[in-house]
Amino acid sequence: MDWRTKILSSKARARRDYQSLATPVYRGSTVVFDNQTSVNDGWDQAENGYSYGLYGTPTALELAARIAEIENAHRTLIVPGGQAAIALVYFAYCVSGSHALVPHSAYGPNKEMAEGMLKGLGIDVEPYDPLIGADISSIIRENTALIWCESPGSVTMEVQDIPAIVKAAHDKGVAVALDNTYSAGVMFDAFAHGIDVSMQALTKYVGGHSDLLLGSVSARDEKAFESLGPVYRQLGLAVSPDDCSLALRGLQTLAVRLEQFEKSTLEVANWLDQHSAIKSVFHPAFPSCPGHEYWKRDFTGSTSVFSILFQDSATPEQVESFVNELEIFKIGLSWGGVNSLAVVYPDVIRPGKDYAGKLVRLNVGLEQADDLIADLEKSLKSNLG
Ligand SMILES: Cc1ncc(COP(=O)(O)O)c(C=O)c1O
């Protein structure tokens, strides 16, 4: 055999019994089969054997299995990001003519997708009050195919009465999906509370270091998994095995990071709650957070993200300048990593509420809480007296 062919058709192999403690990074698009009879082209490789890298290499499937284990899910699919996870859920449950419900407090691009692509495809997504509870029953229609929950909600942090919403939905045969990113899939047990599909932006706490984008979609049972799988295949939601490897590494320290986040975040939030420039702290563990009673009842802890509402007397310019002058807190939209972040939401829309220019979302990282408080104190003093 010519050396050029030998390079491409090599029989040289390292031993295959290396038992690494860490999950290896399997890169690969193409799977080779022993013979034609064993060729399979299915998306469910964990069940039916490997077929094609698009449906995950062993690195992605191992991450999927670990997320399923942690969330007590039937099965999990790994997708390129949290927003891809949201899209997968919509397309798994809704077809042209379907109606879906999404809370006002849902992640912005979820609502954008509702108003944009989904509307164009004839899927009618109606926003609802996140604190609606059992009354959601009154807005479920004949053609309602999906109810989204996100608890706590994005930016305004409303905690939802999930068991009440699930009961009303299931009484009418409607599936309920949850964006469980805030809880890292662990502080709120989605499936014990009746959720059908739980998704996370693994980009946040599981990744944990602001260096990857991934999402997960976890199914309660085979019925939910079978709804998701064909759409996952058709959308071609391939993930990078390198990112999955980083997420697997992130999982190893998730517990210690979450423990520290909860402690530091409560310290910072408590300090801000006492400050005269702050009107309200929207942190699920605080009675001032809408739906705090459901957090107390249903969650096992809190994490790193919360919002502060400035007094009515604060001007948007003062609030912006406060954020600009922070030194340890960086200005950024994401959260769940090791760095503290702050960002003004100048136009967060919640019916009946005017937060324009007065609401700042904070993410507390792993810096020392005293230093973070000193950073906030300095900028508050300089900008709001
Ligand atoms: C609550 C929530 N869900 C989903 C997402 C989307 O995740 P990704 O950025 O991985 O697409 C985000 C991102 O900020 C989020 O905050």
The ligand as a Tripos MOL2 file, in Angstrom:
@<TRIPOS>MOLECULE
LIG
   16    16     1     0     0
SMALL
NO_CHARGES

@<TRIPOS>ATOM
      1 C1        -33.1060   32.3790   31.6190 C.3       1 LIG1
      2 C2        -32.3270   32.1840   30.3790 C.ar      1 LIG1
      3 N1        -32.6930   31.2070   29.5290 N.ar      1 LIG1
      4 C3        -32.0410   30.9850   28.3760 C.ar      1 LIG1
      5 C4        -30.9390   31.7440   28.0320 C.ar      1 LIG1
      6 C5        -30.2700   31.5070   26.7050 C.3       1 LIG1
      7 O1        -29.0920   30.8430   26.8720 O.3       1 LIG1
      8 P1        -27.9290   30.8880   25.7610 P.3       1 LIG1
      9 O2        -27.2700   32.2140   25.9200 O.co2     1 LIG1
     10 O3        -27.0710   29.7210   26.1230 O.co2     1 LIG1
     11 O4        -28.5860   30.7550   24.4230 O.co2     1 LIG1
     12 C6        -30.4900   32.7410   28.8920 C.ar      1 LIG1
     13 C7        -29.3090   33.5560   28.5340 C.2       1 LIG1
     14 O5        -29.0820   34.6290   29.0520 O.2       1 LIG1
     15 C8        -31.2120   32.9850   30.0810 C.ar      1 LIG1
     16 O6        -30.8610   33.9730   30.9160 O.3       1 LIG1
@<TRIPOS>BOND
     1     1     2 1
     2     2     3 ar
     3     2    15 ar
     4     3     4 ar
     5     4     5 ar
     6     5     6 1
     7     5    12 ar
     8     6     7 1
     9     7     8 1
    10     8     9 2
    11     8    10 1
    12     8    11 1
    13    12    13 1
    14    12    15 ar
    15    13    14 2
    16    15    16 1
@<TRIPOS>SUBSTRUCTURE
     1 LIG1         1 GROUP 0 **** ****
